[in-house]
């Protein structure tokens, strides 16, 4: 069973920054999704295990950066210029596919809350 351990969420003012981390117990393509109250889970960014290819949602391009440290099997999401609409529970996901859809990932973290105040 793959374990994903997330950290780094919290409360920040609009315009601020946060960095999320997710440590995996294996080598996988990884991604971040988020879910706001009353909304469906949505894709944020993904990074491949091989070559470190990345893809991001249009809503976060230029503000969020996904990266990984393969030696630590850890993926990061650096979030800058945060907006109140970025408030959500952020989930780390891992799987054999490099994908931007929920069904593309087999394993999920417990989620970490990010709250952006205006």
C-alpha positions as CSV (number, residue, x, y, z in Angstrom):
1,X,0.0,0.0,0.0
2,X,1.4,3.4,-1.0
3,X,1.5,6.0,1.7
4,X,1.3,9.7,0.9
5,X,2.1,12.1,3.7
6,X,1.2,15.8,3.1
7,X,2.3,18.8,5.0
8,X,2.5,22.6,4.7
9,X,-1.1,23.8,4.6
10,X,-2.4,26.7,6.7
11,X,-3.9,30.1,6.8
12,X,-2.3,32.9,4.7
13,X,-3.4,36.4,3.6
14,X,-4.2,37.1,0.0
15,X,-1.0,37.7,-2.0
16,X,1.0,35.4,0.3
17,X,2.8,32.2,-0.3
18,X,2.8,28.6,1.0
19,X,4.6,25.4,0.1
20,X,3.0,22.1,0.3
21,X,5.0,18.8,0.5
22,X,4.0,15.2,-0.1
23,X,6.3,12.3,0.7
24,X,5.5,9.1,-1.1
25,X,6.6,5.5,-0.2
26,X,7.5,4.7,-3.8
27,X,8.3,6.1,-7.2
28,X,5.2,7.4,-9.1
29,X,3.9,10.1,-11.3
30,X,2.4,12.6,-8.8
31,X,-0.1,15.4,-8.8
32,X,-1.9,17.9,-6.6
33,X,-5.7,18.3,-6.7
34,X,-7.9,20.6,-4.6
35,X,-11.5,20.5,-3.4
36,X,-13.4,23.5,-2.1
37,X,-16.6,23.2,-0.1
38,X,-19.5,22.2,-2.3
39,X,-17.3,21.7,-5.4
40,X,-15.8,18.8,-7.2
41,X,-12.2,17.9,-6.8
42,X,-10.2,19.7,-9.4
43,X,-6.7,19.3,-10.9
44,X,-4.0,21.7,-9.9
45,X,-0.7,20.4,-11.2
46,X,1.1,17.1,-12.1
47,X,4.7,16.0,-12.5
48,X,6.1,12.9,-14.1
49,X,8.5,10.5,-12.4
50,X,10.7,10.3,-15.6
51,X,12.0,13.6,-17.1
52,X,10.0,15.7,-14.6
53,X,7.4,16.8,-17.2
54,X,4.9,19.1,-15.6
55,X,1.4,20.4,-16.4
56,X,-0.7,22.9,-14.5
57,X,-4.3,24.1,-14.5
58,X,-4.8,27.5,-16.2
59,X,-6.1,28.9,-13.0
60,X,-2.7,28.5,-11.3
61,X,-0.2,29.0,-14.1
62,X,2.3,31.6,-13.2
63,X,1.5,31.4,-9.5
64,X,2.0,27.7,-8.6
65,X,5.0,25.6,-9.3
66,X,5.2,21.8,-8.9
67,X,8.5,20.2,-8.4
68,X,10.0,17.0,-7.0
69,X,13.0,15.6,-5.3
70,X,13.3,12.0,-6.6
71,X,16.0,11.1,-4.0
72,X,13.3,11.8,-1.3
73,X,10.3,10.6,-3.3
74,X,8.8,14.0,-2.4
75,X,6.7,16.4,-4.5
76,X,6.3,20.0,-3.7
77,X,3.7,22.7,-4.6
78,X,5.0,26.2,-4.2
79,X,2.0,28.5,-4.2
80,X,2.5,32.3,-4.6
81,X,0.2,35.2,-5.1
82,X,-2.5,33.3,-3.4
83,X,-6.1,34.3,-3.8
84,X,-9.2,33.7,-1.6
85,X,-10.5,31.4,-4.4
86,X,-7.5,29.1,-3.8
87,X,-9.0,28.2,-0.5
88,X,-9.6,24.4,-0.5
89,X,-8.4,21.1,0.8
90,X,-5.3,20.2,-1.3
91,X,-4.7,16.5,-2.0
92,X,-1.6,14.8,-3.2
93,X,-2.1,11.9,-5.6
94,X,0.2,9.2,-7.0
95,X,-0.1,6.7,-9.8
96,X,1.5,4.9,-12.7
97,X,0.1,7.4,-15.2
98,X,0.9,11.1,-15.9
99,X,-2.5,12.5,-15.9
100,X,-4.6,15.6,-15.1
101,X,-7.8,13.7,-14.1
102,X,-8.9,12.3,-10.8
103,X,-9.3,8.8,-12.2
104,X,-5.7,8.8,-13.4
105,X,-4.4,8.3,-9.9
106,X,-4.6,5.3,-7.6
107,X,-3.4,6.7,-4.4
108,X,-4.4,9.7,-2.4
109,X,-3.1,11.6,0.6
110,X,-5.4,12.7,3.5
111,X,-5.5,16.3,2.4
112,X,-4.2,19.5,3.9
113,X,-6.3,22.7,4.3
114,X,-5.2,25.9,2.6
115,X,-7.2,29.0,3.6
116,X,-6.5,32.3,2.0
117,X,-8.0,35.3,3.7
118,X,-8.9,38.5,1.9
